Amino acid sequence: MILVGAVLLTVAVVAVAVSAMLLVRRTAPEGGYFADGDRAAGVFGVLATGFSVLLGFIVFLAFTSYDQSRTGAETEALTVVQQIETAQFFPANASGALTGELVCYGRSVANGEWDQMRAGTLGDRLNPWGIELFRTVKSVQPRSASQQSAYDKWLEQTSTREQARQDRVHGAVGVIPSSLWIVLFFIASVIFVYTLFFADSGERAVVQGLLMGSVMAVMAALLLLLQGLNHPFHGGVGGLSPTAMNRSLRLVDEVLPNLGAKVRIPCDLEGVRTKP
């Protein structure tokens, strides 16, 4: 749906721009408004280059944030599986509780948190199951060397998971400040107005329409691409989805029946706590 909307928006922008060009062409002098076409083309090249260079830097910034969110989501999903493995070295009661809470953590990420990131409403909220995991592991008293080693490893993996979550959430709010968007749209408007002065009543309408339409189509497509990278958790083409976490949850579901610890999962499939 987002892809269809982007295509329709691009078509609408091109249609408006071409209509404006053909309207100006009606009263334009033959040969255009510029007496020196080469000089006018040189100025247009400066405007287009400034727009493209600035846009290139911003796209790089947005893609870096996009890739950070993707990598964070994958690392977080992998760490959940690794922590479930580590939890099996704890005493039986703690092992079962931690395993169930980790499953709930994964479910809440893949469902509730992902929906909130798409809607931009997650904010600075903590995952409630992360708090439950901390409370449970705090009560663990390692008695053997293997349990002490597992306890130390658990704390290390918790830090990795929390950092990965921060990387994932970071991209949900967008990294491009409003000032950059204002500058981009200002330059795009200047290029649009400047292109109108290439209107030439002596040239065929289709050529004039192609001149304006191609310029505006490229700019509209690049700005829409930038918007998609700046907000990566949309539901359209190229949007990030909880594929890695869902894969980890499926793997855990296959392994749970073979675990020696008694595991009770205190939540539903959406990661919402159920009554004991």
N, C-alpha and C positions, 0 to 999 in steps of 0.2 A: 504493500500500500504506500509506503514512504517513497519507493522508487517511482511509482505511478504519479504521486504528488509532485516529485521533483521534475519529472518529465513534463507534466502539465504546467508547472510554474515556469519552466524554461521556455516552453512554447508560448505561454502568455506574454512573457517578457519580450521575446523575439517579435511577436505579433504587434505589440504596442510600439516597439522601436521601429519596425519596418513601416508601420502606419504613419508614425511621426516623420520619418524620412520622406515618404511619398507625399505627405502633406506639404512639407517644406519645399519639395522639388517643384511643386506647381508654380510657385512664385520665384524660384531661383533663376538667376541668369544662366544663359548657356555658357558652359565652361566652368561653372561653379562660382562660389563667392571669393575664392582665393585667386589672386592674380598670378602668384608664383606657386604652382602646385608642388614643386620639389621642396621649397622651404616649408610649406604647410605639412608635407609628408614627414619632413625631418622633425618638426615639432610634435607631430602625432607619435612618431617613434619614441621620442623622449617620454611622453606621457605613458605610452604602453609599456615601455621598459621599466619605468618607475613602479607602475602597478604590478607587473609580473615579478620584479625583484622582491618587493615588499610581500606580495602574496606567497612567493616561494619560501621566504623565511618563516612566515606564519604557518604555512602548511607543514613545514618541517617541525615546528614547535608542536602543532596539533597532533601530528603523527607520532611524535615521541611520547606524548601523553597517552595516545591511543594504545601504542605498543606496551607502555608501562602497565596500563590497566589490564591488557590481555595477559601479559606475563605474570602479573600479580594474581590474577584469577587462577591460572594454571598452577602456580606455586602453592597457592592456598589449598587447592584441591588435593595436590600431591601430599602436602604436609598433613592434612586430615587423615589420609590413609596411613602415613608413617606414624602418626600419633596413636592410631588404633593399634598398630603393631606394638608400639612401645608400651601401651597400657596393659598388654597381656602379661608383662613381667611384674606388675603390681600385685598386692594381695587381692584375693578373689572378689571381695566386696567392692573395693575401689576400682578394680579392673572392669567389672561389669557396669558400674555407674559411669565411669569415664567413657567407655565404649558407646553406651547409649546416648550420652550427652554429645559426643562427637558426631554421631549420626544425626542428631537433632540440629546441631550446628550446621552441618552440610545441607540439610533440608531447608533450614531457614535462609541460608545464603542463596540456594538455587531457586527459591520461590519468593518469599517476602522481601528480602533485601534487593533482589534483582528487579522486582516490580517497582520498588521505591526508587532505585537508581534510574530506571527508565522514566519515571515521573518526576525525578529531581527532588524528591522529598526525603531522602535518607538523612541528609544533614550530617551532624556529628554524633548520631546515636550509636551506641555500642551494641554489639550483638549480645542478646541476653544469655545465650548459651555459652558465650565466652566467659561471662561472669560466673555461671554455674560450674564451668570446668575449673576455674580458679579456686572456687570454694571447695570443690571436691578434692582436688590435688593437694590443697593446703592441709587437709586432714590426714593425708597419707603419712605414715611413719615407716620409712624403709628399715627393714631388719636384716637383710642379707646384702652381700656385695652386689648381686645382680639387681636387686631392687634399688639400691643406691645409685647404681649406674643408670638404670632406667629412669630414675627420678631426675638426675642431672640432664639426661638426654631429653626428657619431656620438657623441661624448662627451656632448653635450647630450641626445641621444635616449636614451642609456644611463641617464642620471640620471632621465629621465622614466619609463622602463620599470621601473627598480628601485623608484621611488616608487609607481608603479601596482601593482607586485607586493606591496609592503608594505600598501597599502590593501586589496588583495584578501585577503591572508592574515590581516589584522587581525580580520576578522569570523569566522574559522573557530573561534576559541577561545571566542567569546561575550564580551559586554561587561557582562553583568549580574552583579554580585557575589552571593555566596551569602547575604549578610546581607539583601539586598532580597528574594530568594526566600523566606527565612524569614519576613520581615515580611508578605509577601503571603499566604503560606499560613496564617500566624497570624490575620490579619484575616479571611480566608475561613472559617477554623474558627469564629471568634467569630460571624460572621454566620450560619453554619449552626446553631450552638447557639441563638443568639437567635431564629432563625426557628422552631425547634422549640417555643418557648413561645407561638407563635400557634396551636398545636394547639387545636381546638375540637370537642368531641364533638357539639355541636349543629349543626355545619355538615356538608354532604355530603362524603364521602370524596374524590370527584373534585375538588372545589374545594380541599380541603386539599392533595391531591397536586399540583394545578396551582400552588398557592402556592409550595410548596417546590421543585417541579421546575423552574419557570421561573427562579427565583433561582439555583439551582445550575447549570442549563444555561448561563446567561449567564456566570457566573464561570468555569466549566470551559472554555468556548469561548475566553474572553479569555486565560486562562492558557496554553492550547494555542497560541493565536496568538502570544503573547509568546515562547513556546519556539521556534516556527518562525522568528520574526524574529531571535532571539538566536543561532540556529545555522542560517544561511541555506544551507549547502551540503548539504542533505539531498536525497534523490532523489524526494520527493513533490511535490505541488502547491505552487507558489510557491518551490521550492528553486532556487538558482542552478546553472546548468549552463554548461559551457564553449562556449556557442553562438558568442560573438564570436571566440574563438581558433580554433574549427573553421572558421568562415567565412573567417578570415584564411588558414588553411592551405590551404583549397580555392582561394582566390584565388592564392596563391603557387604551388601545383601547376600552375595554368593558365599562369602567367607563366614558370615556370622554363625550359621548352623554348625560349623566345624570348630568353633572356639570353645575352649574348656570352661571359660567363665560363664556364669549365668548373666545374660544380658537382658535388661528391660529397657525398651526405648520409650522414654517419657514424653513423646510428642506424636502428633499425627503426621501425615505425609507432607504437610505444608510447613512442618517445623514448629507448629504451635503447641504449647504445653497442654497435655491432657491430664485429667484428674487421676490421681493414684488409685 
